[in-house]
Amino acid sequence: MPELPDLEVLKEVLTSRILDREIDSARALRPGIAKTASPMLTSLSGRAFSSVSRRGKYLILTIEPRLHLVVHLMIAGRFVLCRGGTRITKATGLQIAFADGEDLRLIENGPIKLAKVHAVEDPLDVEGVASAGVEPLSPDFTVQLLKDLGRGRRCHLKKLLTDQRAIAGIGSAYADEIMFASHLSPVRYVSTLSDGEFVRLHDATVSVLSEAIEEIRNRIGDSLFTDDIRDFLVVYKRTGEACPICGAKIAEIRYANTRTYYCPVCQGEEGK
């Protein structure tokens, strides 16, 4: 699933490639992908995208002040630009045809198709946008705010990092990287963190996300990427490999449908 760094770079690429291009037509090709009935997608015809922004894991494609497409790519959703005559496959959920002969398409390869598209007058009409927590790369994300978010919470650290109502945009992969960078165990309860550990957690959150954005940006240039770039991550999906700091084997915790990757030496196991 795309997370904040992927979506931030995707926002930049879309901004450079789709703005001010007249839209010929827009249509949903998969039943259920369009989550709103009004405004209708046909209202995009003859207009153009004026800006692209991001809120948490949502991309907001703005046409006019009172007309926006709010998109959540979910697990496998991806945007592609292609010639208008390119064959439409079962993977295509949304087609936006530009008057210049090129399409912007939202595709989902594989059997799981969960991407959501909302056509709205105000992005805050989408519940996930309205309820999104603090942006972790914004000035509002301070050590004190992080401490306030953790105060009284009897939950594991990863639960806080991935709670979209608390901190917007972080998913499982980058939560693992942040916990590793801050030398904090994934099984620590948030309520047990010291002031110094909150500082480490805050600084690691900012640095891990910022460095990931720069890495992805440098790799893809102005191309739309169809796979999440994760091979530079240190612990994510590296079970059994050597920790780059201490040499111990990266371990894995499985719980329900979630996997957590960590170093049992560098991050310890206190707080289980």
SULVEN-V674938 format. One record per residue. N is the residue number from 1. D_CENTER is the distance of its C-alpha to the mean C-alpha in whole Angstrom. Layout:
[[N | D_CENTER] [N | D_CENTER]]
This chain:
[[1 | 7] [2 | 4] [3 | 2] [4 | 4] [5 | 7] [6 | 6] [7 | 5] [8 | 8] [9 | 10] [10 | 10] [11 | 11] [12 | 14] [13 | 15] [14 | 15] [15 | 17] [16 | 19] [17 | 20] [18 | 20] [19 | 21] [20 | 25] [21 | 26] [22 | 28] [23 | 26] [24 | 29] [25 | 27] [26 | 24] [27 | 24] [28 | 22] [29 | 23] [30 | 22] [31 | 24] [32 | 21] [33 | 18] [34 | 19] [35 | 19] [36 | 22] [37 | 25] [38 | 26] [39 | 25] [40 | 26] [41 | 24] [42 | 27] [43 | 27] [44 | 25] [45 | 28] [46 | 30] [47 | 27] [48 | 25] [49 | 21] [50 | 22] [51 | 18] [52 | 15] [53 | 12] [54 | 9] [55 | 9] [56 | 6] [57 | 4] [58 | 7] [59 | 9] [60 | 13] [61 | 15] [62 | 18] [63 | 22] [64 | 24] [65 | 24] [66 | 24] [67 | 22] [68 | 19] [69 | 16] [70 | 13] [71 | 11] [72 | 9] [73 | 8] [74 | 8] [75 | 10] [76 | 12] [77 | 11] [78 | 12] [79 | 14] [80 | 17] [81 | 20] [82 | 23] [83 | 27] [84 | 28] [85 | 30] [86 | 28] [87 | 28] [88 | 26] [89 | 25] [90 | 24] [91 | 20] [92 | 20] [93 | 19] [94 | 19] [95 | 22] [96 | 22] [97 | 25] [98 | 26] [99 | 30] [100 | 30] [101 | 29] [102 | 26] [103 | 23] [104 | 19] [105 | 18] [106 | 16] [107 | 16] [108 | 16] [109 | 18] [110 | 19] [111 | 21] [112 | 18] [113 | 17] [114 | 14] [115 | 13] [116 | 14] [117 | 15] [118 | 17] [119 | 20] [120 | 20] [121 | 23] [122 | 20] [123 | 17] [124 | 18] [125 | 19] [126 | 16] [127 | 16] [128 | 13] [129 | 13] [130 | 16] [131 | 15] [132 | 12] [133 | 13] [134 | 14] [135 | 12] [136 | 12] [137 | 13] [138 | 15] [139 | 19] [140 | 19] [141 | 17] [142 | 21] [143 | 22] [144 | 24] [145 | 21] [146 | 20] [147 | 23] [148 | 24] [149 | 20] [150 | 22] [151 | 25] [152 | 27] [153 | 24] [154 | 25] [155 | 22] [156 | 21] [157 | 19] [158 | 16] [159 | 16] [160 | 16] [161 | 13] [162 | 11] [163 | 13] [164 | 10] [165 | 14] [166 | 15] [167 | 12] [168 | 9] [169 | 5] [170 | 7] [171 | 7] [172 | 10] [173 | 10] [174 | 10] [175 | 12] [176 | 15] [177 | 15] [178 | 15] [179 | 18] [180 | 19] [181 | 19] [182 | 21] [183 | 23] [184 | 23] [185 | 23] [186 | 20] [187 | 23] [188 | 24] [189 | 24] [190 | 23] [191 | 26] [192 | 28] [193 | 26] [194 | 29] [195 | 28] [196 | 28] [197 | 25] [198 | 23] [199 | 24] [200 | 23] [201 | 19] [202 | 19] [203 | 20] [204 | 18] [205 | 14] [206 | 15] [207 | 16] [208 | 14] [209 | 11] [210 | 14] [211 | 15] [212 | 12] [213 | 11] [214 | 15] [215 | 15] [216 | 13] [217 | 15] [218 | 18] [219 | 18] [220 | 17] [221 | 19] [222 | 18] [223 | 18] [224 | 15] [225 | 14] [226 | 14] [227 | 13] [228 | 10] [229 | 12] [230 | 13] [231 | 17] [232 | 17] [233 | 16] [234 | 19] [235 | 19] [236 | 16] [237 | 18] [238 | 21] [239 | 23] [240 | 27] [241 | 26] [242 | 28] [243 | 26] [244 | 26] [245 | 28] [246 | 30] [247 | 30] [248 | 30] [249 | 28] [250 | 24] [251 | 24] [252 | 22] [253 | 22] [254 | 22] [255 | 21] [256 | 21] [257 | 18] [258 | 16] [259 | 17] [260 | 17] [261 | 19] [262 | 21] [263 | 24] [264 | 27] [265 | 29] [266 | 27] [267 | 25] [268 | 28] [269 | 28] [270 | 30] [271 | 29] [272 | 28]]
